[in-house]
Amino acid sequence: MEGSYKPSFRHWRAKLKQLAAKRDHIEAEIAKCEPVVKALAQSIEDPTERERALAEVESLVRSEGFTDAIRRVLRDSRPWLLTPPEIRDQMIKGGFNLGAYKSPLASIHAILTRLRNKGQVKRAVRDEDDKTAYFWSGE
């Protein structure tokens, strides 16, 4: 019984290696595509549309973590205060995929608490709707 894990271990290790190789290939392809798409986006005449296209490229290329996405949303929304559902909506609008999270709002609340403890985020009650909201207070 002691060695019964070995076939399973070999299988999953091989699978992991296979996936890592695919990831490396995909990252190389992304690295080729990114400068081309950015160069083509510079041809867009409307400055607002051009900036939107370049921001989309950045969001697709950048592999941003959950906490960093919350930081970005709060930094970009200054001086406005955002509720956790609004933060979630801005993350989605910015291209962050929340599909892997069973309870994204619970995760957002937990991260906001950690960021508050670090002094990066502050909490306040919004005057217009009396809701608890958050704003970026970090660097």
Residue frames as a rotation matrix with the C-alpha (Angstrom) as fourth column:
MET 1
0.563 0.826 0.000 0.00
0.826 -0.563 0.000 0.00
0.000 0.000 -1.000 0.00
GLU 2
0.217 -0.546 -0.809 2.91
0.428 -0.692 0.581 2.34
-0.877 -0.473 0.083 0.71
GLY 3
-0.772 -0.629 -0.094 3.87
0.170 -0.346 0.923 2.81
-0.612 0.697 0.374 -2.97
SER 4
-0.125 0.816 0.565 0.31
0.929 0.297 -0.222 3.08
-0.349 0.497 -0.795 -4.30
TYR 5
0.573 0.327 -0.752 0.60
0.182 -0.945 -0.272 6.86
-0.799 0.019 -0.601 -4.69
LYS 6
-0.388 -0.913 -0.128 3.49
0.087 -0.174 0.981 6.57
-0.918 0.369 0.147 -7.20
PRO 7
-0.517 0.208 0.830 1.45
0.853 0.208 0.479 5.97
-0.073 0.956 -0.285 -10.39
SER 8
0.607 0.794 -0.015 -0.85
0.794 -0.607 -0.013 8.83
-0.019 -0.004 -1.000 -9.47
PHE 9
0.409 -0.558 -0.722 2.09
0.126 -0.749 0.651 11.07
-0.904 -0.357 -0.236 -8.67
ARG 10
-0.638 -0.686 0.349 3.75
0.402 0.090 0.911 10.27
-0.656 0.722 0.219 -12.03
HIS 11
-0.104 0.706 0.701 0.50
0.989 -0.002 0.148 10.96
0.106 0.708 -0.698 -13.88
TRP 12
0.811 0.529 -0.248 -0.12
0.568 -0.814 0.121 14.33
-0.138 -0.239 -0.961 -12.24
ARG 13
0.098 -0.860 -0.501 3.53
0.127 -0.488 0.864 15.39
-0.987 -0.148 0.061 -12.45
ALA 14
-0.663 -0.300 0.686 3.49
0.669 0.175 0.723 14.64
-0.337 0.938 0.085 -16.21
LYS 15
0.288 0.870 0.401 0.23
0.938 -0.341 0.067 16.58
0.195 0.356 -0.914 -16.56
LEU 16
0.714 -0.083 -0.695 1.74
0.313 -0.850 0.423 19.55
-0.626 -0.520 -0.582 -14.72
LYS 17
-0.391 -0.918 -0.064 4.82
0.250 -0.173 0.953 19.52
-0.886 0.357 0.297 -16.97
GLN 18
-0.444 0.317 0.838 2.57
0.896 0.153 0.417 19.38
0.004 0.936 -0.352 -20.02
LEU 19
0.650 0.760 -0.019 0.52
0.758 -0.647 0.078 22.34
0.047 -0.065 -0.997 -18.84
ALA 20
0.392 -0.598 -0.699 3.63
0.186 -0.693 0.697 24.35
-0.901 -0.403 -0.161 -17.96
ALA 21
-0.656 -0.625 0.423 4.96
0.508 0.049 0.860 23.78
-0.559 0.779 0.286 -21.48
LYS 22
-0.012 0.747 0.665 1.64
0.958 -0.182 0.222 24.98
0.286 0.640 -0.713 -22.94
ARG 23
0.767 0.271 -0.582 1.74
0.509 -0.809 0.295 28.03
-0.390 -0.522 -0.758 -20.68
ASP 24
-0.151 -0.917 -0.370 5.27
0.241 -0.397 0.886 28.85
-0.959 0.045 0.281 -21.86
HIS 25
-0.645 -0.027 0.764 4.13
0.760 0.092 0.644 28.56
-0.088 0.995 -0.039 -25.49
ILE 26
0.403 0.888 0.223 1.08
0.879 -0.443 0.174 30.77
0.254 0.126 -0.959 -24.85
GLU 27
0.595 -0.235 -0.769 3.17
0.357 -0.779 0.515 33.39
-0.720 -0.581 -0.380 -23.03
ALA 28
-0.559 -0.825 0.084 5.61
0.391 -0.173 0.904 33.48
-0.731 0.539 0.419 -25.95
GLU 29
-0.372 0.517 0.771 2.71
0.889 -0.041 0.456 33.99
0.268 0.855 -0.445 -28.38
ILE 30
0.706 0.614 -0.352 1.29
0.701 -0.677 0.224 36.77
-0.101 -0.405 -0.909 -26.20
ALA 31
0.123 -0.765 -0.632 4.71
0.298 -0.579 0.759 38.44
-0.947 -0.282 0.156 -26.15
LYS 32
-0.762 -0.360 0.538 4.69
0.592 -0.048 0.805 38.42
-0.264 0.932 0.250 -29.98
CYS 33
-0.063 0.868 0.492 1.13
0.909 -0.153 0.387 39.74
0.412 0.472 -0.780 -30.29
GLU 34
0.357 0.299 -0.885 1.26
0.803 -0.583 0.127 42.50
-0.478 -0.756 -0.448 -27.68
PRO 35
-0.463 -0.568 -0.680 3.59
0.201 -0.815 0.544 44.95
-0.863 0.115 0.492 -29.49
VAL 36
-0.879 0.197 0.434 1.74
0.444 0.004 0.896 44.45
0.175 0.980 -0.091 -32.78
VAL 37
0.102 0.993 -0.064 -1.66
0.932 -0.073 0.356 45.18
0.349 -0.096 -0.932 -31.24
LYS 38
0.229 -0.076 -0.970 -0.26
0.633 -0.746 0.208 48.19
-0.739 -0.662 -0.123 -29.36
ALA 39
-0.801 -0.571 -0.178 1.30
0.208 -0.545 0.812 49.58
-0.561 0.613 0.556 -32.55
LEU 40
-0.644 0.638 0.422 -1.96
0.595 0.072 0.800 49.11
0.480 0.766 -0.427 -34.45
ALA 41
0.256 0.761 -0.596 -3.92
0.964 -0.244 0.102 50.74
-0.068 -0.601 -0.797 -31.62
GLN 42
-0.406 -0.480 -0.778 -1.82
0.432 -0.851 0.300 53.88
-0.806 -0.214 0.553 -32.09
SER 43
-0.942 0.072 0.328 -3.56
0.300 -0.260 0.918 54.26
0.151 0.963 0.224 -35.47
ILE 44
-0.018 0.984 -0.176 -6.94
0.992 0.040 0.122 54.78
0.127 -0.172 -0.977 -33.81
GLU 45
-0.386 -0.157 0.909 -7.80
0.389 -0.921 0.006 58.44
0.836 0.356 0.417 -34.41
ASP 46
0.556 0.675 0.486 -10.15
-0.202 -0.457 0.866 59.00
0.806 -0.580 -0.117 -31.48
PRO 47
-0.419 -0.837 0.351 -7.94
-0.551 -0.072 -0.832 59.51
0.722 -0.542 -0.431 -28.39
THR 48
-0.036 0.485 0.874 -10.56
-0.968 0.200 -0.151 58.08
-0.248 -0.851 0.462 -26.01
GLU 49
0.909 0.394 -0.136 -11.04
-0.417 0.852 -0.315 54.96
-0.008 0.344 0.939 -28.11
ARG 50
0.289 -0.895 -0.338 -7.24
-0.256 0.268 -0.929 54.62
0.922 0.355 -0.152 -28.51
GLU 51
-0.490 -0.474 0.731 -6.68
-0.798 -0.094 -0.596 54.80
0.351 -0.876 -0.332 -24.75
ARG 52
0.386 0.721 0.576 -9.49
-0.841 0.531 -0.101 52.30
-0.378 -0.445 0.812 -24.15
ALA 53
0.872 -0.097 -0.479 -7.91
-0.239 0.770 -0.591 49.89
0.426 0.630 0.649 -26.65
LEU 54
-0.126 -0.992 -0.015 -4.47
-0.355 0.060 -0.933 50.25
0.926 -0.112 -0.360 -25.07
ALA 55
-0.310 0.093 0.946 -5.95
-0.950 0.018 -0.313 49.73
-0.046 -0.995 0.083 -21.59
GLU 56
0.773 0.628 0.087 -7.67
-0.614 0.776 -0.145 46.59
-0.159 0.059 0.986 -22.84
VAL 57
0.492 -0.686 -0.535 -4.36
-0.159 0.534 -0.831 45.27
0.856 0.494 0.153 -24.19
GLU 58
-0.464 -0.698 0.546 -2.74
-0.650 -0.150 -0.745 45.93
0.602 -0.700 -0.384 -20.82
SER 59
0.054 0.558 0.828 -5.50
-0.948 0.288 -0.132 44.13
-0.312 -0.778 0.545 -18.95
LEU 60
0.912 0.282 -0.299 -5.23
-0.383 0.847 -0.369 41.13
0.149 0.450 0.880 -21.28
VAL 61
0.287 -0.903 -0.318 -1.45
-0.102 0.301 -0.948 40.91
0.952 0.305 -0.006 -21.05
ARG 62
-0.454 -0.467 0.759 -1.01
-0.738 -0.281 -0.614 41.70
0.500 -0.838 -0.217 -17.39
SER 63
-0.033 0.449 -0.893 -1.58
0.382 0.831 0.404 38.83
0.924 -0.328 -0.199 -15.03
GLU 64
-0.444 -0.019 0.896 -2.94
-0.587 -0.749 -0.307 40.74
0.677 -0.662 0.321 -12.11
GLY 65
-0.814 0.134 -0.565 -3.75
0.460 0.743 -0.486 39.16
0.355 -0.655 -0.667 -8.78
PHE 66
0.151 0.979 -0.139 -7.00
0.832 -0.050 0.552 39.65
0.533 -0.199 -0.822 -6.90
THR 67
0.300 -0.086 -0.950 -5.52
0.780 -0.552 0.296 42.05
-0.550 -0.829 -0.099 -4.33
ASP 68
-0.748 -0.639 -0.180 -3.73
0.392 -0.644 0.657 44.07
-0.536 0.421 0.732 -7.00
ALA 69
-0.547 0.633 0.547 -6.95
0.611 -0.145 0.778 44.36
0.572 0.761 -0.308 -8.98
ILE 70
0.496 0.723 -0.481 -8.72
0.856 -0.316 0.408 45.80
0.143 -0.614 -0.776 -5.93
ARG 71
-0.097 -0.626 -0.774 -5.85
0.594 -0.661 0.459 48.22
-0.799 -0.415 0.436 -5.35
ARG 72
-0.887 -0.269 0.375 -5.98
0.457 -0.396 0.797 49.31
-0.066 0.878 0.474 -9.00
VAL 73
-0.081 0.947 0.312 -9.75
0.772 -0.139 0.620 49.86
0.630 0.291 -0.719 -8.91
LEU 74
0.585 0.318 -0.747 -9.53
0.775 -0.490 0.399 51.95
-0.239 -0.812 -0.533 -5.75
ARG 75
-0.409 -0.796 -0.445 -6.53
0.503 -0.604 0.618 53.96
-0.761 0.029 0.648 -7.02
ASP 76
-0.841 0.065 0.536 -8.22
0.506 -0.255 0.824 54.63
0.191 0.965 0.182 -10.36
SER 77
0.100 0.990 0.100 -11.47
0.806 -0.139 0.575 55.70
0.583 0.023 -0.812 -8.69
ARG 78
-0.387 -0.278 -0.879 -9.91
0.820 -0.540 -0.190 58.39
-0.422 -0.794 0.437 -6.50
PRO 79
-0.860 -0.200 0.470 -11.39
-0.431 -0.212 -0.877 60.52
0.275 -0.957 0.096 -4.97
TRP 80
0.078 0.991 -0.112 -14.63
-0.767 0.131 0.628 58.51
0.637 0.037 0.770 -5.16
LEU 81
-0.532 -0.104 0.840 -15.66
-0.713 0.590 -0.379 56.00
-0.456 -0.801 -0.388 -2.53
LEU 82
-0.278 0.394 -0.876 -16.70
-0.688 0.555 0.468 52.54
0.671 0.733 0.116 -3.74
THR 83
0.403 0.465 0.788 -18.77
-0.838 0.533 0.114 49.82
-0.367 -0.707 0.605 -2.09
PRO 84
-0.435 -0.584 0.685 -17.61
-0.294 0.812 0.505 46.20
-0.851 0.018 -0.525 -2.41
PRO 85
0.316 0.564 0.763 -20.21
0.583 0.519 -0.625 45.46
-0.749 0.642 -0.165 -5.16
GLU 86
0.943 -0.019 -0.331 -18.99
-0.234 -0.746 -0.624 48.53
-0.235 0.666 -0.708 -7.05
ILE 87
-0.025 -0.999 0.046 -15.40
-0.807 0.047 0.589 47.33
-0.590 -0.023 -0.807 -6.67
ARG 88
-0.233 0.020 0.972 -16.45
0.240 0.970 0.038 43.94
-0.943 0.242 -0.230 -8.05
ASP 89
0.739 0.612 0.282 -18.19
0.436 -0.115 -0.893 45.60
-0.514 0.783 -0.352 -10.99
GLN 90
0.715 -0.548 -0.435 -15.14
-0.658 -0.737 -0.152 47.73
-0.237 0.395 -0.888 -11.77
MET 91
-0.273 -0.798 0.537 -12.89
-0.465 0.599 0.653 44.66
-0.842 -0.071 -0.534 -11.62
ILE 92
0.090 0.413 0.906 -15.12
0.596 0.707 -0.382 42.94
-0.798 0.574 -0.183 -14.19
LYS 93
0.946 0.289 -0.145 -15.26
0.092 -0.669 -0.738 46.08
-0.311 0.685 -0.659 -16.34
GLY 94
0.387 -0.891 -0.239 -11.44
-0.844 -0.446 0.298 46.22
-0.372 0.086 -0.924 -16.20
GLY 95
0.297 -0.208 -0.932 -11.22
-0.718 0.595 -0.362 42.67
0.630 0.776 0.028 -17.52
PHE 96
-0.690 -0.527 0.497 -10.55
-0.724 0.494 -0.481 40.76
0.008 -0.692 -0.722 -14.30
ASN 97
-0.179 0.596 -0.783 -12.07
-0.334 0.712 0.618 37.28
0.926 0.372 0.072 -14.49
LEU 98
-0.398 0.127 0.908 -13.96
-0.917 -0.037 -0.397 36.47
-0.017 -0.991 0.131 -11.29
GLY 99
0.359 0.648 -0.672 -15.21
-0.717 0.652 0.246 33.15
0.597 0.394 0.699 -12.63
ALA 100
-0.228 -0.547 -0.805 -12.80
0.106 0.808 -0.579 31.13
0.968 -0.217 -0.127 -10.50
TYR 101
-0.957 -0.138 0.256 -14.12
-0.210 -0.283 -0.936 32.65
0.202 -0.949 0.242 -7.25
LYS 102
-0.483 0.812 -0.328 -17.15
0.769 0.572 0.285 31.12
0.420 -0.115 -0.900 -5.56
SER 103
0.587 0.646 -0.488 -17.79
0.803 -0.543 0.246 34.20
-0.106 -0.536 -0.837 -3.40
PRO 104
-0.137 -0.733 0.666 -16.02
0.746 -0.519 -0.417 37.18
0.652 0.440 0.618 -4.94
LEU 105
0.396 0.333 0.856 -17.72
-0.201 -0.878 0.434 39.66
0.896 -0.344 -0.280 -2.62
ALA 106
0.991 -0.091 -0.101 -16.57
0.125 0.317 0.940 37.74
-0.053 -0.944 0.326 0.47
SER 107
0.230 -0.964 0.132 -13.03
0.973 0.229 -0.019 37.75
-0.012 0.132 0.991 -0.93
ILE 108
-0.036 -0.193 0.981 -13.26
0.385 -0.908 -0.164 41.47
0.922 0.372 0.107 -1.66
HIS 109
0.816 0.382 0.435 -14.41
-0.250 -0.445 0.860 42.15
0.522 -0.810 -0.267 1.93
ALA 110
0.815 -0.547 -0.192 -11.53
0.515 0.532 0.672 40.08
-0.265 -0.647 0.715 3.34
ILE 111
-0.052 -0.872 0.487 -8.96
0.957 -0.183 -0.225 41.84
0.285 0.454 0.844 1.17
LEU 112
0.250 0.202 0.947 -10.37
0.078 -0.979 0.188 45.27
0.965 0.027 -0.261 2.04
THR 113
0.995 0.092 0.024 -9.96
-0.023 -0.013 1.000 44.40
0.092 -0.996 -0.011 5.73
ARG 114
0.409 -0.912 -0.018 -6.31
0.861 0.380 0.339 43.44
-0.303 -0.154 0.941 5.15
LEU 115
-0.151 -0.457 0.876 -5.67
0.745 -0.636 -0.203 46.59
0.650 0.622 0.437 3.11
ARG 116
0.670 0.426 0.608 -7.28
-0.104 -0.757 0.645 48.68
0.735 -0.495 -0.464 5.88
ASN 117
0.917 -0.347 -0.197 -5.02
0.308 0.304 0.901 47.03
-0.253 -0.887 0.386 8.45
LYS 118
0.010 -0.951 0.308 -2.02
0.990 0.053 0.130 47.97
-0.140 0.304 0.942 6.29
GLY 119
-0.067 0.037 -0.997 -3.24
0.281 -0.958 -0.055 51.57
-0.957 -0.284 0.054 6.04
GLN 120
-0.921 -0.319 0.223 -3.71
0.277 -0.134 0.951 51.40
-0.274 0.938 0.212 2.26
VAL 121
-0.446 0.862 0.242 -7.50
0.351 -0.080 0.933 51.68
0.823 0.501 -0.267 2.30
LYS 122
-0.966 0.256 0.038 -9.90
-0.145 -0.412 -0.899 53.65
-0.215 -0.874 0.435 4.46
ARG 123
-0.486 0.874 0.019 -13.58
0.819 0.447 0.358 53.09
0.305 0.190 -0.933 5.07
ALA 124
-0.945 0.276 -0.175 -16.23
-0.183 -0.891 -0.415 55.79
-0.271 -0.360 0.893 5.25
VAL 125
-0.169 0.954 0.249 -19.98
0.725 0.292 -0.623 56.21
-0.667 0.075 -0.741 4.96
ARG 126
-0.798 -0.076 0.597 -21.04
0.545 -0.513 0.664 57.89
0.256 0.855 0.450 1.73
ASP 127
-0.815 0.473 -0.336 -23.24
-0.153 -0.734 -0.662 60.92
-0.560 -0.488 0.670 2.27
GLU 128
-0.596 0.590 -0.545 -25.42
-0.793 -0.323 0.517 60.41
0.129 0.740 0.660 -0.80
ASP 129
0.108 0.684 -0.721 -26.64
-0.467 0.675 0.571 56.89
0.878 0.276 0.392 0.01
ASP 130
0.366 0.007 0.931 -25.46
-0.931 0.012 0.366 56.20
-0.009 -1.000 0.011 3.56
LYS 131
0.961 -0.086 -0.263 -23.53
0.036 0.981 -0.192 53.10
0.274 0.175 0.946 2.40
THR 132
0.514 -0.851 0.108 -20.19
-0.155 0.032 0.987 51.94
-0.844 -0.524 -0.116 3.76
ALA 133
0.967 -0.239 0.091 -17.61
0.116 0.092 -0.989 52.46
0.228 0.967 0.116 1.05
TYR 134
0.448 -0.889 -0.096 -13.84
0.607 0.224 0.763 52.40
-0.656 -0.400 0.640 0.64
PHE 135
0.968 -0.250 -0.025 -11.19
-0.188 -0.656 -0.731 54.66
0.167 0.712 -0.682 -0.83
TRP 136
0.439 -0.890 -0.123 -7.48
0.724 0.432 -0.538 54.37
0.532 0.147 0.834 -1.56
SER 137
0.982 -0.152 0.109 -5.28
-0.187 -0.793 0.579 56.07
-0.001 -0.589 -0.808 1.02
GLY 138
0.515 -0.835 0.193 -1.96
0.637 0.524 0.565 54.41
-0.573 -0.168 0.802 0.17
GLU 139
-0.378 -0.853 -0.360 0.94
0.321 -0.485 0.813 55.78
-0.869 0.192 0.457 -1.83
